[in-house]
Amino acid sequence: MRKRIPFVIYLAIAFVALSAIVYFIHYLIFRDIHHIFIYMVGDLAFLPLQVLLVVVIIERLLARREKQARLEKLNMVVGAFFSELGNHLLQDLIKHFDNRLEISRHMNITENWTKKDFQKAVAFADHLEVEVDCRNIDLGGLKTFLAQRREFVLTLLENPNLLEHDRFTDLLWAVTHLDEELEARPSLIGLPDKDLEHLAGDIRRLYDHLTSEWLDYVQHLKSKYPFLFSLVLRMHPFQEHQSPIIT
């Protein structure tokens, strides 16, 4: 089978031919080939600078702006995730952790937190070791909650902007995996200790990703959307008292 010549080759030949015709017309009119070659060499000398400006600098600036726009849209997706189920999981699960006081102490963001404070909290979250016994968790209620949000999570996974945010994708996979584990068991009553420990590991993985992503999202709100950050300060689960009312 004969290989088709790419369209760009035809386009390049057409432009070169058009340029040659224009130069030939110029010669027919002015009969000055010396003048033609002076400008031709000058144009060729400027060509590398044109490539540098257009391809390297301008294109990179546009690509950077486009990436920032995609990340901004992704932060909206992350916000929707926490509004729909992330905030609930943060608050509901921590009540059953044996080391909940230690976690709350490191994650209790305040209005005066600086970038350094967030960095310390992220370092803690990245090495978080949740101490949990699944006997203390309402696994049936957790199963129902995740099942009700399953379609929402699957919709998020279809978002192409997730390619820019591997860690959020890992969080969604952790949520999906725990949902599948719970859904696969006909009954969550009387499970053997080994199986409960397996589920505890899935919960630990989920909460590790959840806290790290939550800190990144809250730091973004603090710098870009202080009115949203204000609500987070009043309602996040790592403080002693929560209230949406401003006093």
ABEGO torsion letter per residue (X at the ends): XBBBBBAAAAAAAAAAAAAAAAAAAAAAAAGBAAAAAAAAAAAAAAAAAAAAAAAAAAAAAAAAAAAAAAAAAAAAAAAAAAAAAAAAAAAAAAAABAAAAAAAAAABBBAABBAAAAAAAAAAAAABBBBBBAAABBAAAAAAAAAAAAAAAAAAAABAAAAABAAAAAAAAAAAAAAAAAAABABABGBBAAAAAAAAAAAAAAAAAAAAAAAAAAAAAAAABAAAAAAAAAABAABABBBABBX
